[in-house]
Amino acid sequence: MTKSLLEMAADIVKSQCQGTSMSTEDVAVALNNTFQSLQELQAKEARAEAEETGVAQGAAPRDIKPEKSILKNKIICLECGESFKMLSPKHLASHDLDGRSYRQKYGLSLRQPLCAKALSEKRKKAAKERGLPENLRKAIEARKTKKGAKKSTAKPRKKK
């Protein structure tokens, strides 16, 4: 669950208080300044995302290009315009769609993950750490050799 700006500001000021001694007035000023700085950063981030998608904040989903709906930290549902970390099957079902039909409807590649780029990268990194690509190569190779062995042991057909 994400924290509110006020909670984040409080955590930052709390950390500052632990490192240095501050009067109550200093704490209040630091809290106010930190909160304002976080608000400004949030506004800049929203503007940057709007520029990235090429659409103003709160625009209709039909105004967003499908390839621009997948951002670093969120994906925008092109049906309803809501933002998510990933488009779950449950959410897509609320639009009477599944992942495949959603991708086809909006012209996305069938291999395109329906999640934020950061989440996709995180999963990719975790899979590599577990050795998934190497294990996949081994499994494919084993399947090929097994298939080749079946062909060589099969009886040849009689010609008529």
C-alpha positions in Angstrom: 0.0 0.0 0.0 1.4 3.4 -0.9 1.9 6.1 1.7 0.4 9.5 1.5 2.6 12.6 1.0 2.0 13.6 4.7 3.1 10.2 5.9 6.2 10.3 3.7 7.0 13.8 4.9 6.6 12.7 8.6 8.9 9.8 8.0 11.6 12.0 6.5 11.4 14.6 9.3 11.4 11.8 11.9 14.7 10.5 10.4 16.1 14.0 10.5 15.1 14.4 14.2 16.9 11.2 15.1 20.1 12.5 13.6 20.0 16.1 15.0 18.3 17.8 17.9 15.5 20.0 16.7 13.1 22.3 18.5 9.3 21.9 17.9 9.4 25.0 15.7 12.2 23.5 13.6 10.2 20.2 13.3 7.1 22.1 12.1 9.1 24.1 9.6 10.9 21.0 8.3 7.6 19.1 8.1 6.0 21.9 6.1 9.0 22.3 3.8 9.3 18.6 3.2 5.6 18.3 2.5 5.7 21.1 -0.1 8.7 19.6 -1.8 7.0 16.3 -2.1 3.9 18.0 -3.6 6.0 19.8 -6.1 7.8 16.5 -7.0 4.4 14.8 -7.4 3.1 17.5 -9.7 6.3 17.3 -11.8 5.9 13.5 -12.1 2.3 13.9 -13.2 3.3 16.4 -15.9 6.1 14.2 -17.1 3.7 11.2 -17.4 1.2 13.4 -19.2 4.0 14.4 -21.7 5.1 10.7 -22.0 1.6 9.6 -22.9 0.9 12.7 -24.9 -2.4 13.1 -23.1 -3.5 15.5 -20.4 -4.3 14.2 -16.9 -7.8 12.8 -16.7 -8.3 12.4 -20.5 -10.6 9.8 -22.0 -9.0 6.4 -22.6 -9.7 6.6 -26.3 -7.3 9.6 -26.5 -4.3 7.4 -25.3 -2.3 5.5 -27.9 -2.0 1.8 -26.8 1.8 1.8 -26.9 1.8 4.9 -24.7 -0.5 3.4 -22.1 2.3 1.2 -20.7 4.5 3.5 -18.5 7.4 2.9 -16.1 5.3 2.7 -12.9 1.8 2.1 -14.2 -0.4 0.8 -17.1 -3.5 2.7 -18.1 -6.5 0.6 -18.9 -7.7 1.7 -22.4 -11.2 0.6 -21.6 -11.9 2.7 -18.5 -8.8 4.9 -18.1 -7.8 3.7 -14.6 -4.2 3.2 -13.7 -2.8 0.0 -12.3 0.6 -1.8 -11.7 -0.9 -4.6 -13.9 -4.1 -5.3 -15.7 -5.3 -8.4 -13.9 -7.6 -11.0 -15.4 -10.2 -10.0 -12.9 -10.1 -6.3 -14.1 -10.2 -7.3 -17.7 -13.1 -9.6 -17.0 -15.1 -6.6 -15.8 -14.8 -5.3 -19.3 -15.7 -8.8 -20.8 -12.2 -9.2 -22.1 -9.2 -11.5 -21.4 -5.6 -10.7 -21.9 -5.5 -12.0 -25.5 -8.6 -10.2 -26.6 -7.5 -6.9 -24.9 -4.1 -7.1 -26.8 -5.9 -7.9 -30.1 -8.5 -5.1 -29.6 -5.8 -2.5 -29.1 -3.2 -3.8 -31.5 -0.6 -4.8 -28.9 1.8 -7.7 -29.4 0.4 -11.0 -27.9 3.7 -11.2 -26.0 3.4 -7.7 -24.5 3.1 -8.0 -20.7 0.0 -6.1 -19.4 1.9 -4.5 -16.5 4.1 -1.5 -15.7 7.6 -1.6 -17.2 9.3 -1.5 -13.8 7.2 -4.6 -12.7 8.1 -6.4 -15.9 11.8 -5.7 -15.4 11.6 -6.8 -11.8 10.1 -10.1 -12.8 12.6 -10.6 -15.6 15.5 -10.0 -13.2 14.0 -12.4 -10.6 13.6 -15.1 -13.3 17.2 -14.7 -14.4 18.4 -15.0 -10.8 16.5 -18.3 -10.5 18.2 -19.6 -13.6 15.0 -19.7 -15.6 16.5 -18.9 -19.1 19.1 -21.6 -18.7 16.6 -24.2 -17.5 14.3 -23.3 -20.4 17.1 -23.8 -22.9 17.8 -27.2 -21.3 14.1 -28.3 -21.5 13.8 -27.2 -25.1 17.0 -29.1 -26.0 15.7 -32.2 -24.1 12.4 -32.1 -26.0 14.2 -31.8 -29.3 16.4 -34.8 -28.6 13.4 -36.8 -27.4 11.5 -35.9 -30.5 14.5 -36.9 -32.7 14.8 -40.3 -30.9 11.1 -41.0 -31.6 11.5 -40.4 -35.3 14.6 -42.7 -35.6 12.9 -45.6 -33.8 9.7 -45.4 -35.8 9.1 -48.1 -38.4 9.4 -46.9 -42.0 6.3 -46.9 -44.1 5.8 -49.3 -46.9 5.5 -47.9 -50.4 2.6 -48.9 -52.5 
